[in-house]
Amino acid sequence: DLMLLPGIEVTAQLHGKEIHVLGYAFQLEKLVKSSLSAYLSQIKTADDQWARKVAQLSQEQPILIQSDEGAPRSLSISIDEIERFRDSTKSSCFHFGVLIHEKLQTLCKELAMVPPRHLFYFLFRRKEPEYLKQYAALFAKYGIKNQQYWYVPREKVTILPADDVIDRLLTIGAVPVIAHPGE
């Protein structure tokens, strides 16, 4: 008795800022042949290349951790690990947070209590001071330095204006909705 509807989240520009527009209940057959599909493919290709570079950098510069047993361990992400997200969505920093979280569950039980999104903010994004303050002592306990890890700049991809994205969503029969309205 559960009805599933296709949905998508698309990056767009509005007033000089990057936003996300959701599209609900679109027609899959229309998406495949649409200009929206070509736009999504362009973004996905750039993001996949970026994720591969980040994974490679993590292999070259792993995060060093003192495990619960006290032994130093290195933490990195392989290209194969990030590839698991490739078919379902575009690669993002949040996927790196999920993978790190999974690895921390076996290395440091206390660090495994940190939500993946907060791991992402602490280790990679560095823009949210509340996460830096909240977790600094905990991460220091395990020898993780308070620095930004595995920074690889993203390739510039032309982000379409929001009205263009909305028009493309309407063309495939989607109901467009602005995502994250509080932001």
Secondary structure, 3 states (H helix, E strand, C coil): CCCCCCEEEEEEEECCEEEEEEEECCCHHHHHCCHHHHHHHHHHHHHHHHHHHHHHHHHHCCEEEECCCCCEEEECCCHHHHHCCCCCCCCCHHHHHHHHHHHHHHHCCCHHHCCHHHHHHHHHHCCCHHHHHHHHHHHHHCCCCCCCCCCCCCCCCCCCEHHHHHHHHHHCCCEEEECCCCC
